[in-house]
Amino acid sequence: MPAPELPRSATEPEAVISELVRSADSACERIDVAAVLRTAFRQRPQLRALAEVLKARPDLLTSGRPEGPRAIERLIRALREAGAEKLALPCCGDCGRERPLTGLGDGVRICATCTNRRVVRANPCVICGSTTLAGRDRAGRPRCRAHPPWGSTDPARELAELIAAGPFGISPETAEQAVRSVEPTRPGQLRLLWALEDTPGLLTGRGAEGPPKLSALTQALIDRGAHGVVVPSCPFCQRVTALKERRDGLRCCGQCSRDAKIVTCTVCRRARPIGGRRFDGEPLCGTCRQHDPFNHRPCSICGQLQFRRSRTDDGGVCAACREIPTAVCATCGEHGPCYFAATDAPKCLSCSAKEREEAVCASCGKHRRVNNRTATGEPLCGTCGNKAKPCTGCGGIFRTSGRTPEGDALCQTCWAKHPAARRPCSECATVERLYRHGRCADCARSADLREVLSPPGGLVRPDLEPVFQALLTPPPRTVLHWIHKVPVRRAVLQTLATETGPVTHEVLDRFAAAPTVEYLRAALVAAGALPARDEQLARLERWLAKTVARVSSAEERRILRNYTNWQPLRRLRGLPAGQLVSHGRAETVRIEIRNVARLLEWLHDDNITLADCTQDQVDTWLSEGPSTRATVRGFLLWTGRRGHSRPLTAPVISNSFTARTIGKDQRWALVRHLVHNEQLQDADRAAGLLLLLFAQPVGRISRLTTEHIVDRGDTLALKLGRVPVEIPAPLDELIRQLAERRNGRAATVPLEEPKWLFHSTYPGQSIDPHTLGRRLKAIGVSPQLARHAALMDIASELPAVVISRLLGFHQTTGDNWAREGQGFGADYAAEVSRR
């Protein structure tokens, strides 16, 4: 059945009442009517009924007539206390006085005094006709105060004697104490007495047939030593609990009463207990009630019409804005958002989810936690309960991530683009897709950072304030992701919060997992909280310290440490200012020192010291392994010059790069592959084409910025050398897209950094050349072989001076590659003639 169209008084009763009140009394323009309504009315149905009545009869606000619901009187009284002037309180329909009108008589509101007067007049005593009503006798007839239903007897004493006469082993005095403690009024005591006289077995198990106070009476008798008294249980579920409801003429528990009210939901057509009703009165189950607009109210934080998940002093909050209180979970011991946080047994969200009911899924047949149910009530797991459905936006089959105000399902991508997903933040009022509890990602990041950077029960120490400010510059959702989704990174921040002193590079170096702290280090450097340093050199120094420590001999360990400090590290530390150590240079040093350590270990296994080592032994070790063992040549020459060993040497590793290349047809096949394969990433395609067409090394490609681009509109040039070189299509469009994407990233990442075309995942850094080389190899482009092939082709067609000006190479490099490209040319003929 389609949902009826809702009037404005049903969806926005506060706005309707505010408009009517201000139109009736101009003084109400200065009053916050919405705040008055929140204070005076806690139930939304009252506001809807009030709005409907006032919309039909707005004169009830000023006429003083005792008509309509009592909510009109409550509204006028609250507004007059707030400063209303022309609103008139309704007068009693009988006595005409301004009094609280709690009763209803002949269609008008009347006060409590007139209500009582009408009641006693309508119930004359059956004995004397007096109108002083005191109660009703056993037959339900009215009795006056002179002839009360209990006569001259004490119903409590009679009930106690009746109980004491039974086989319960309790005295009349004790039974009378139990009766008076449970029911102090005479009419109530009389009802218990009549019920026990009519049904003697009420105290021995048939208590569900008696009045509500019978359960409390049986418990009071048991507490005072009565034997054989049975606390009544629910006649339907057999549970011993409070029997406050009625079903089929018997008293029952609340759950059995709700089970008896199971009907077919109007929306989902499932047989479930009534959770609410639609505007037209049709029943709804609890789940469908949450999605029914008639049962939505404005959230006190975001202001959106949503189903309220919890109540607050301001009204209530929706599921997105509800902030679950934090506590220490009684199950896992972790501190975080917990249900039942105010009790002695709080439970976190994870432990609560683990305790959900488990059953065999009706769809996949696997035994999993129940997340949904079918229309017939069969269990479904989380995967089967949220099946993929057609997206209204793109038409694809995806899982539903959100719905439009009209109820249309949207996938995750379309929902992120839809205007309904953007709402004002409760803190900064920024309209965007909120992250949690009515907060945008930026505000949530600030709160979560302060929480994770604070020790338990404390505040962020001043030494960590630069860390906090630095982490406010990267994209907020990136920071939130690795705070909450990467436990190792969260643990790093928590460790920093419990330590003392400022955060330095040495402090970050203590963490074992380098990728864990690299993002944090890069963010601190980009924000100025840490000084910049050469990370490749720093990692190499740490690696060398560990590798040298592997050498067992203290003397040889000292020699190797001196060699690393005075030879490879000295060369790398002496690089020109601004030039960083590349991954290739650092890897060359690693290969050399690794082989030196292996040589020393090999000698130690044969009980040979470095000072006693001979050239024959070195040659034997070199012949037993790969050619890279010859990298120990520099170490052996150095030790021989310093007197640490005999004069030793190793062969020189030759680099015949002319053989390490690819054919011209293979090079152009790779070019066509990068041009036409649009499934590859734009950055990989652009880098590969720059390498294959212009022979640019990977290290230079990684350092290109938007300042190297000369965009003339119809053509695009790139400053690779002193003269910009024109870029052909479609490489020009790829470079334009990289520049636009980089400019968009700079708008969201306010860092003082070069606008790298190939930026890293770390703030303020370009992509690592080694990483870019691995990405090119993954798409079939070997950087070294492809660059050699490109250089050889270019050098065979252009003069060396042109290559130098356009591509940024030294002219000698152009001459060398020109000779290599000529193959067996004039040099070969000259060599033959000399022979």
Secondary structure by P-SEA (a helix, b strand, c coil): ccccccccccccaaaaaaaaaaaacccccccaaaaaaaaacccaaaaaaaaaaaaacccccccccccccaaaaaaaaaaaaacccccccccccccccccccccccccbbbcaaaaaaaaaaaccccccccccccccccccccccccccccccccaaaaaaaaaaaccccccaaaaaaaaaaccccaaaaaaaaaaaaaccccccccccccccaaaaaaaaaaaacccccccccccccccccccccccccccccaaaaaaaaccccccccccccccccccccccccaaaaaaccccccccccccccccccccccccccccccbbbbbccccccccccccccccccccccaaaaaaacccccccccccccccccccccbbbbcccccccccccccccccccccccccccccccaaaaaaccccbbbbcccccccccccccccaaaaaaaaaaaaaccccccccccaaaaaaaaccccaaaaaaaacccaaaaaaaaaaaaccccccccccccccccccaaaaaaaaaaacccccccaaaaaaaaaaaaaaaacccaaaaaaaaaaaaccaaaaaaaccccccccaaaaaaaaaaaaaaaaaaaaaaaaccccccccaaaaaaaaaacccccccaaaaaaaaaaaccccbbbbbbbbbccccccccaaaaaaaaaaaaccccccaaaaaaaaaaaaccccaaaaaacccccccccccbbbbccccbbbbbccaaaaaaaaaaaaaaaaaaaccccccccccccccccccccaaaaaaaaaaacccaaaaaaaaaaaaaacccaaaaaaaccccaaaaaaaaaaaacccaaaaaaaaac
